[in-house]
């Protein structure tokens, strides 16, 4: 059932997998009109799923594709492939070809943060990158890797807004504070190693006269209880360190929690891109990111993201100092960094509020650019199958 040529110019109906993820929702410009419109179809609900649950993705099913081909123009795959074996994904590709619907694949993860053994994920990438009518990724470095491994040209489109609501910046903590959120200790999070490196880095900075408070944050339910128990022992009673355990935070609570920090340390042992980094950027929180993947390319301006070598206290100390000095340079300070004086909380909060306003305004322009970039990719993919 080929699409008519006119479909390429009509409002496009996209079956995004998943449509309910903030990333997919924020790709589109709500102000788009006429032939620039893109309609993101809602996720079909899995049987017995709670409201808002999109996984395992129903649209990644050959029978669903054949039965619903008249309801969508194109399938755009983002996340959720780990729910299926490779043979199932091949059937999905075959079903899309049979009904003449293009596949657009965004390469978010060259390594899967949910897995230790990357072989299944790499096999899925081999299939999907080669089979996709168009490939998108988020950074030039990832695009270069896609070209090197598969000989495919990936369109680079930056990560969109994630913080859909901005909390009150007056909630900042009194002292300059570095946080690390270990969440549920998923496979790509080096909980114990990152905490040890952070504490050693902070101790090095203390010797030079710069005091930083530390917050280590952990979900109550974790995947590695032995690491959780070791962290409890390691952090018990340490001065200047707050260890918090709590139920999984809602999106609103998470934004409020992050907004109280000055710097967030990403604890990843492997990865490609980070939505967590984008959320911090939206909230005006500087990020120290490990030198894996392409985190530093997401926001390369000075003072936004500083890189550190995993396991190197000296490297992390330098990254933290770089970020603190960028904060100092942004406006009046209570004293020189070397003297160990922290900005008054009100001063830091005012600067944070101004920074968040500027970034919010930039995101509005970016959202239009992202929308148009996806529109061009979609039209090119549709034109190819309409021939």
C-alpha positions as CSV (number, residue, x, y, z in Angstrom):
1,X,0.0,0.0,0.0
2,X,2.3,2.8,-1.2
3,X,1.8,6.3,0.0
4,X,0.6,8.8,-2.6
5,X,3.1,11.5,-3.5
6,X,0.9,14.1,-1.9
7,X,1.6,12.5,1.5
8,X,5.1,13.9,1.5
9,X,3.7,17.4,1.7
10,X,0.8,16.7,4.1
11,X,0.9,16.8,7.9
12,X,2.9,13.7,8.7
13,X,1.6,11.0,11.1
14,X,4.6,9.6,12.9
15,X,4.6,6.4,14.9
16,X,7.4,7.2,17.3
17,X,8.8,4.5,19.6
18,X,8.2,5.7,22.2
19,X,5.9,8.7,21.6
20,X,5.4,9.4,25.3
21,X,9.1,9.9,26.2
22,X,10.0,13.6,26.8
23,X,12.7,13.4,24.1
24,X,10.2,12.5,21.4
25,X,7.5,15.0,22.6
26,X,10.0,17.8,22.5
27,X,11.2,17.2,19.0
28,X,8.2,19.0,17.6
29,X,7.4,22.7,17.3
30,X,3.8,23.2,18.6
31,X,3.6,26.4,16.5
32,X,4.2,24.6,13.2
33,X,1.4,25.1,10.7
34,X,0.3,23.9,7.3
35,X,2.7,21.5,5.5
36,X,5.2,21.8,8.3
37,X,3.0,20.0,10.7
38,X,4.0,16.7,12.3
39,X,1.5,14.6,14.2
40,X,3.0,12.3,16.9
41,X,0.6,9.4,17.3
42,X,0.1,8.2,20.9
43,X,1.8,5.0,22.1
44,X,-0.5,2.0,21.7
45,X,-0.8,0.7,25.3
46,X,0.7,-2.7,26.2
47,X,-1.8,-5.2,27.6
48,X,-2.3,-4.5,31.4
49,X,0.0,-1.5,31.3
50,X,-0.3,1.4,33.8
51,X,-1.2,4.8,32.4
52,X,1.8,6.3,30.7
53,X,3.7,3.1,30.4
54,X,4.9,2.6,26.8
55,X,7.1,-0.5,27.3
56,X,7.4,-3.0,25.8
57,X,6.6,-0.9,22.7
58,X,3.5,-2.3,20.9
59,X,4.3,-0.6,17.6
60,X,7.5,-2.7,17.3
61,X,5.5,-5.7,16.2
62,X,5.0,-6.9,12.6
63,X,1.4,-7.8,13.2
64,X,0.6,-4.3,14.6
65,X,2.4,-2.7,11.6
66,X,0.4,-4.7,9.1
67,X,-2.9,-4.0,10.9
68,X,-2.3,-0.3,11.4
69,X,-0.3,0.7,8.3
70,X,-3.1,3.1,7.2
71,X,-2.8,5.1,10.4
72,X,0.8,6.2,10.2
73,X,3.2,7.4,7.5
74,X,6.5,6.6,9.0
75,X,8.0,4.7,12.0
76,X,10.7,6.6,14.0
77,X,12.5,4.3,16.4
78,X,14.2,5.8,19.5
79,X,14.2,3.4,22.5
80,X,12.9,0.1,23.6
81,X,14.6,-2.5,21.3
82,X,16.1,-4.4,24.3
83,X,12.5,-5.7,24.8
84,X,12.9,-8.0,21.7
85,X,15.2,-10.6,20.2
86,X,17.0,-9.8,17.0
87,X,14.8,-12.0,14.9
88,X,11.7,-10.1,16.0
89,X,13.3,-6.8,14.9
90,X,14.1,-8.3,11.5
91,X,10.4,-9.1,11.2
92,X,9.6,-5.5,12.1
93,X,11.9,-4.3,9.3
94,X,10.4,-6.7,6.9
95,X,6.8,-5.7,7.8
96,X,7.6,-2.0,7.3
97,X,9.0,-2.7,3.8
98,X,6.0,-4.8,2.9
99,X,3.6,-2.0,3.6
100,X,5.9,0.7,2.2
101,X,6.4,2.6,5.4
102,X,9.9,4.1,6.0
103,X,12.0,3.5,9.1
104,X,13.9,6.3,10.7
105,X,16.3,5.3,13.5
106,X,17.9,7.7,16.0
107,X,21.1,6.3,17.4
108,X,21.0,7.4,21.0
109,X,23.2,4.7,22.4
110,X,26.2,3.1,20.8
111,X,26.4,1.2,24.0
112,X,23.3,0.3,26.0
113,X,23.3,1.7,29.5
114,X,21.0,-1.1,30.7
115,X,23.3,-3.9,29.7
116,X,26.7,-5.3,30.8
117,X,27.1,-7.6,27.8
118,X,26.9,-5.3,24.7
119,X,26.8,-8.1,22.1
120,X,23.0,-8.1,21.8
121,X,22.8,-4.4,21.5
122,X,25.6,-4.3,18.9
123,X,23.8,-6.9,16.8
124,X,20.6,-4.8,16.9
125,X,22.6,-1.7,15.8
126,X,24.0,-3.8,12.9
127,X,20.5,-4.6,11.8
128,X,18.8,-1.2,12.4
129,X,21.5,1.2,11.2
130,X,21.8,-0.7,7.9
131,X,18.0,-1.2,7.5
132,X,16.9,2.3,8.3
133,X,15.9,4.6,5.5
134,X,17.3,7.5,7.4
135,X,19.7,7.6,10.5
136,X,19.9,10.4,13.0
137,X,22.2,10.9,16.0
138,X,22.9,13.6,18.5
139,X,26.5,14.6,18.2
140,X,29.2,14.8,15.5
141,X,31.3,12.3,17.3
142,X,28.5,9.7,17.3
143,X,27.9,10.5,13.6
144,X,31.5,9.8,12.8
145,X,31.3,6.5,14.7
146,X,28.2,5.5,12.7
147,X,30.0,6.3,9.5
148,X,33.1,4.3,10.6
149,X,31.2,1.2,11.7
150,X,28.4,1.1,9.1
151,X,29.2,3.5,6.3
152,X,26.0,5.4,6.9
153,X,25.7,9.1,7.0
154,X,23.8,10.1,10.2
155,X,22.0,13.5,10.4
156,X,23.2,15.3,13.5
157,X,20.3,16.9,15.5
158,X,20.9,18.1,19.0
159,X,19.1,16.9,22.0
160,X,15.9,18.9,22.8
161,X,14.6,20.4,26.0
162,X,14.0,18.0,28.9
163,X,13.1,20.2,31.8
164,X,9.5,21.0,31.0
165,X,9.0,22.9,34.2
166,X,11.7,25.0,36.0
167,X,11.7,25.0,39.8
168,X,12.4,28.1,41.9
169,X,16.1,28.8,41.9
170,X,15.9,30.2,45.4
171,X,16.1,26.6,46.7
172,X,19.9,26.6,46.2
173,X,21.9,25.1,49.1
174,X,24.1,27.6,51.1
175,X,27.5,26.3,50.0
176,X,28.7,25.3,46.6
177,X,27.5,21.8,46.3
178,X,28.5,18.9,44.1
179,X,26.0,16.1,43.6
180,X,26.1,12.6,42.1
181,X,22.8,10.7,41.5
182,X,23.4,6.9,41.3
183,X,19.7,6.2,40.8
184,X,19.1,2.4,40.9
185,X,22.7,1.4,40.1
186,X,21.9,0.3,36.6
187,X,24.8,-1.5,34.8
188,X,26.5,1.6,33.3
189,X,26.7,3.4,36.7
190,X,29.9,3.0,38.6
191,X,28.6,3.8,42.0
192,X,31.4,3.0,44.3
193,X,34.2,4.0,41.9
194,X,32.6,7.4,41.2
195,X,32.0,8.2,44.9
196,X,35.6,7.3,45.8
197,X,36.9,9.5,43.0
198,X,34.6,12.4,43.9
199,X,35.6,12.3,47.6
200,X,39.3,12.2,46.8
201,X,38.8,15.1,44.3
202,X,37.0,17.2,46.9
203,X,39.8,16.4,49.4
204,X,42.4,17.7,46.9
205,X,40.4,20.9,46.4
206,X,40.1,21.3,50.1
207,X,43.9,21.3,50.4
208,X,44.0,24.2,48.0
209,X,41.5,26.2,49.9
210,X,38.3,25.4,48.0
211,X,35.5,23.8,50.0
212,X,32.7,21.9,48.3
213,X,29.8,20.1,49.9
214,X,28.8,16.7,48.5
215,X,25.5,15.1,48.0
216,X,25.3,11.4,47.1
217,X,21.8,10.3,46.0
218,X,20.4,6.8,45.7
219,X,17.1,5.2,45.0
220,X,15.7,2.9,47.8
221,X,15.3,0.0,45.3
222,X,18.6,-0.7,43.5
223,X,20.0,-3.4,41.2
224,X,23.2,-4.0,43.2
225,X,22.5,-4.3,46.9
226,X,26.1,-5.0,47.7
227,X,27.2,-1.7,46.3
228,X,24.4,0.0,48.1
229,X,25.5,-1.5,51.4
230,X,29.2,-0.6,50.8
231,X,28.1,3.0,50.1
232,X,26.2,3.2,53.4
233,X,29.3,2.1,55.2
234,X,31.7,4.3,53.2
235,X,29.7,7.5,53.7
236,X,28.4,7.1,57.3
237,X,29.2,10.2,59.4
238,X,31.5,11.9,56.8
239,X,31.7,15.7,57.3
240,X,30.4,17.7,54.4
241,X,28.8,14.7,52.7
242,X,25.0,14.1,52.6
243,X,23.9,10.5,51.7
244,X,20.3,10.3,50.7
245,X,18.2,7.3,50.0
246,X,14.6,7.6,48.8
247,X,11.9,6.2,46.5
248,X,12.3,6.9,42.8
249,X,11.7,10.6,42.3
250,X,9.0,12.0,40.1
251,X,10.0,14.3,37.3
252,X,9.0,17.3,39.3
253,X,10.8,16.2,42.4
254,X,13.9,15.3,40.4
255,X,14.1,18.8,38.8
256,X,13.7,20.5,42.2
257,X,16.4,18.2,43.6
258,X,18.9,18.9,40.8
259,X,18.2,22.6,40.9
260,X,19.6,22.9,44.4
261,X,23.0,21.7,43.2
262,X,25.8,23.8,41.5
263,X,27.5,20.8,39.8
264,X,26.4,17.3,39.0
265,X,28.9,14.5,38.4
266,X,27.9,11.9,35.9
267,X,28.8,8.4,37.3
268,X,28.9,6.5,34.0
269,X,31.4,3.7,33.2
270,X,30.1,3.6,29.6
271,X,27.6,5.5,27.5
272,X,27.1,7.7,24.4
273,X,24.7,10.6,25.2
274,X,23.0,11.7,28.4
275,X,19.5,13.0,28.9
276,X,20.5,13.6,32.5
277,X,23.1,16.0,31.3
278,X,20.5,17.8,29.2
279,X,18.2,18.1,32.2
280,X,21.0,19.6,34.2
281,X,21.7,22.1,31.4
282,X,18.1,23.2,31.3
283,X,18.2,23.8,35.1
284,X,21.5,25.8,35.0
285,X,23.5,23.0,36.7
286,X,27.1,22.5,35.5
287,X,28.1,19.0,34.7
288,X,31.4,17.0,35.2
289,X,31.2,14.1,32.7
290,X,33.5,11.1,32.3
291,X,35.6,10.9,29.1
292,X,33.4,8.1,27.6
293,X,31.0,8.5,24.8
294,X,30.3,12.0,23.5
295,X,28.8,13.8,26.6
296,X,31.1,16.8,26.2
297,X,29.9,17.4,22.6
298,X,26.3,17.9,23.8
299,X,27.1,21.3,25.3
300,X,30.7,22.2,24.4
301,X,30.7,25.9,25.7
302,X,33.1,26.6,28.5
303,X,31.7,26.2,32.0
304,X,28.8,24.0,30.9
305,X,30.4,20.5,30.8
306,X,33.9,19.6,32.0
307,X,35.4,16.2,31.3
308,X,37.2,13.9,33.8
309,X,39.0,10.6,33.4
310,X,37.1,7.9,35.3
311,X,39.0,6.9,38.4
312,X,41.3,9.9,38.4
313,X,40.8,12.2,41.4
314,X,43.2,14.7,39.9
315,X,41.3,14.9,36.7
316,X,37.9,15.3,38.5
317,X,39.3,17.9,40.8
318,X,40.5,19.9,37.7
319,X,37.1,19.5,36.1
320,X,35.3,20.7,39.3
321,X,37.7,23.7,39.6
322,X,37.1,24.6,36.0
323,X,33.3,24.7,36.6
324,X,33.6,26.6,39.8
325,X,35.9,29.2,38.2
326,X,33.3,29.6,35.4
327,X,30.7,30.3,38.0
328,X,33.0,32.9,39.6
329,X,33.5,34.5,36.2
330,X,29.8,34.9,35.6
331,X,29.3,37.6,38.2
332,X,30.3,39.1,41.6
333,X,31.7,36.6,44.1
334,X,32.0,36.7,47.8
335,X,35.7,36.1,47.6
336,X,38.4,34.4,45.5
337,X,38.1,30.7,44.8
338,X,41.4,30.0,46.4
339,X,40.3,31.6,49.6
340,X,37.6,28.9,50.0
341,X,34.8,31.5,50.0
342,X,31.4,30.3,48.6
343,X,29.0,32.6,46.9
344,X,26.0,33.6,49.1
345,X,23.1,31.4,48.2
346,X,21.0,34.4,47.1
347,X,23.7,35.6,44.7
348,X,24.1,32.2,43.2
349,X,20.4,31.7,42.9
350,X,19.9,35.1,41.1
351,X,22.6,34.1,38.6
352,X,21.0,30.7,38.2
353,X,17.6,32.2,37.5
354,X,19.1,34.5,34.8
355,X,21.0,31.5,33.2
356,X,17.8,29.4,33.2
357,X,15.8,32.2,31.5
358,X,18.5,32.5,28.8
359,X,18.6,28.8,28.2
360,X,14.9,28.5,28.1
361,X,14.7,31.2,25.4
362,X,17.4,29.4,23.4
363,X,15.5,26.1,23.7
364,X,12.5,27.8,22.0
365,X,14.5,28.6,18.9
366,X,16.2,25.2,19.0
367,X,12.9,23.4,19.1
368,X,11.9,25.0,15.8
369,X,15.2,24.0,14.3
370,X,14.9,20.5,15.6
371,X,11.4,20.3,14.2
372,X,12.5,21.4,10.7
373,X,15.5,19.0,10.7
374,X,13.2,16.1,11.5
375,X,10.7,17.3,8.9
376,X,13.4,17.2,6.2
377,X,14.5,13.7,7.3
378,X,10.9,12.5,7.2
379,X,10.1,13.9,3.8
380,X,13.3,12.5,2.3
381,X,12.5,9.0,3.7
382,X,8.9,9.3,2.5
383,X,9.9,10.5,-1.0
384,X,12.2,7.4,-1.3
385,X,9.5,4.9,-0.6
386,X,7.0,6.8,-2.8
387,X,9.1,6.4,-5.9
